[in-house]
Amino acid sequence: MSTTTEKITFNKEELERYSRHIIIPEFNIEGQRKLKKARVLVVGTGGLGAPLLLYLTAAGVGTIGIVDFDIVEKSNLQRQVLFTTSDVGRPKVEAARDRLSALNPFVNFEVFNTRLDSTNALDIISSFDIVADGTDNFPTRYLVNDACVFAGKINVFASIYRFEGQASVFNYLYPDGSRGPNYRDLFPAPPPAGLVPSCAEGGVLGVLPGILGSLQANEVIKVISGIGTPLAGRLLQFDAAEFQSKIYKISKDPENPISGINPTQTELIDYEIFCGINQHQLPHELELKQEISVDQLNDWIKSGKIFSSSMCVNLTNTKSLILEALLFQKGKY
Amino acid sequence: MITIFIPTPLRRFTSDKSSVIVAARNVTEAIRQLITSHPSLSPYIYDESELIRKHVRIYLGEEDIREKQGTDTLLKDGDELSIIPAIAGGSGLVN
């Protein structure tokens, strides 16, 4: 990131808008200039992306990229505070741009109404200074991480699941030019498909992404402005149920497949999308549409072979059931 | 005694307990004791080769056991272990 900010100027309206930043001695006009000069890419406009985008826009980041392929659904509104009821059915990137432009007309938005994958990730990420990962699935998490490492971008990370939150700053650029650990130093590979709960099993307390996404926005602003100590080489774990937060150290792993001593992976990978139960995840004993007893299903759920869901619970009243794996695969139950 | 902190995604296997107390001399013994008392945790921590899964980290205090002696790391009374799994999710994601 270039630190030359002399040419960055503000008009009277902007100075008034950002006055509460500018009067912080450590931040001052120089911090605000750095924000205006910065280009930040936010991947995902969901629960994490909503507070991220709102705060980065309000703060006056100069250019914000927004990537999402989805449309706004009613079930998003419980946590995706960027959207209103009237946005349901609209492409998320469009609804987001409208909402954010209304919040701050001095911010430039670049929207990508597409799914980030191995063919476009490097192109999209390369033109930005910092990436903030607000995605909700493992394949995109690893894709964003790997692309940031390959493209030399800082990846401000947060992740949530039900009552659990995690945050870190990956691939941080230190003044000596070295890089901090990345996601694969912490978790070298994604979980196998069979251990990922189905979409319906996922779920999240609505306010949790608000908390973690706000922490993410804070780290983005810190990285841009150079204030404080970034959450690099450290993992924040937040347990919203018990209200406990802990910080764990993350070290570089010499065996990291993309940035270790002998990297084995030099290109981006599109991991199989493994939301929901698909054929590969079902116990070997179960063929599609095979009839099983409720007791058998319960055994499988208890032993962790398959994941229980609200659908399974409801069906325990019946004598037997035909498990339509494809229903689960779509993640609708 | 050793306290093992259970992350929220795995508490359904520990009757919602946020921590489990075990008596163990090293990390392997501690995790095995945890699994003995809560067998359904096993596939979420160990892979088919009985190794800690790649999306799960075990911490002693705030240090990754990988930075110590791995699962052979010795434990002393009052030590705290944490299980940290990779998490992702919340919305309907890709379909």
Contacts between the chains, C-beta under 8 A, distances in Angstrom:
chain1	res1	chain2	res2	distance
A	46	B	90	6.9
A	46	B	91	5.2
A	47	B	90	5.4
A	47	B	91	6.6
A	73	B	92	7.4
A	75	B	91	7.6
A	75	B	92	7.1
A	76	B	91	6.7
A	79	B	90	7.4
A	79	B	91	8.0
A	80	B	91	7.9
A	115	B	94	7.3
A	135	B	88	7.4
A	136	B	88	6.2
A	136	B	89	5.5
A	136	B	90	5.2
A	136	B	91	5.0
A	136	B	93	4.9
A	137	B	88	5.4
A	137	B	89	6.9
A	137	B	93	4.2
A	137	B	94	6.0
A	138	B	86	7.1
A	138	B	88	4.9
A	139	B	94	7.5
A	140	B	94	7.9
A	141	B	86	7.9
A	141	B	88	5.5
A	159	B	86	7.6
A	159	B	87	5.1
A	159	B	88	5.4
A	160	B	87	6.8
A	160	B	89	7.3
A	160	B	90	5.3
A	161	B	8	7.5
A	161	B	9	5.5
A	161	B	87	3.8
A	161	B	88	6.9
A	161	B	89	4.9
A	161	B	90	6.7
A	162	B	8	5.9
A	162	B	9	6.6
A	162	B	90	8.0
A	163	B	8	4.3
A	164	B	7	5.8
A	164	B	8	4.3
A	164	B	9	5.8
A	164	B	87	5.5
A	166	B	84	7.9
A	166	B	87	6.1
A	186	B	57	6.5
A	186	B	86	7.7
A	187	B	54	6.5
A	187	B	55	4.7
A	187	B	56	7.8
A	187	B	57	7.1
A	187	B	86	4.2
A	188	B	54	4.6
A	189	B	54	4.2
A	189	B	55	6.5
A	190	B	55	6.0
A	190	B	86	6.8
A	191	B	53	6.8
A	191	B	55	4.2
A	191	B	85	7.5
A	191	B	86	6.3
A	194	B	43	7.9
A	195	B	43	6.7
A	195	B	44	6.1
A	195	B	53	7.7
A	195	B	55	7.9
A	197	B	89	7.3
A	199	B	89	7.6
A	199	B	91	7.9
A	199	B	92	5.1
A	199	B	93	6.0
A	199	B	95	7.5
A	202	B	89	3.8
A	202	B	90	5.9
A	202	B	91	7.5
A	202	B	93	7.8
A	203	B	89	7.9
A	203	B	90	7.0
A	204	B	89	7.0
A	204	B	90	3.5
A	204	B	91	7.4
A	208	B	90	7.9
A	209	B	90	6.3
A	235	B	84	7.1
A	237	B	7	7.4
A	237	B	82	7.7
A	237	B	84	6.4
A	239	B	7	7.4
A	239	B	8	5.7
A	239	B	18	7.3
A	240	B	8	7.8
A	241	B	8	5.6
A	241	B	18	7.6
A	242	B	18	5.4
A	244	B	18	7.9
A	246	B	62	7.2
A	246	B	82	6.9
A	247	B	62	6.2
A	248	B	57	7.8
A	248	B	59	5.2
A	248	B	62	5.1
A	248	B	63	7.9
A	248	B	64	7.1
A	248	B	82	7.1
A	248	B	84	6.5
A	249	B	62	5.5
A	249	B	63	5.9
A	249	B	64	6.5
A	249	B	67	7.5
A	250	B	64	7.4
A	251	B	64	6.3
A	251	B	66	7.5
A	251	B	67	5.5
A	253	B	66	7.4
A	273	B	93	7.9
A	273	B	94	4.9
A	273	B	95	7.9
A	275	B	92	7.8
A	275	B	93	5.0
A	275	B	94	6.2
A	275	B	95	6.6
A	276	B	95	7.7
A	302	B	40	6.4
A	303	B	40	6.3
A	304	B	13	7.6
A	304	B	40	4.9
A	304	B	42	7.8
A	304	B	43	5.1
A	304	B	44	7.0
A	330	B	95	5.7
A	331	B	92	5.8
A	331	B	93	7.3
A	331	B	95	5.4
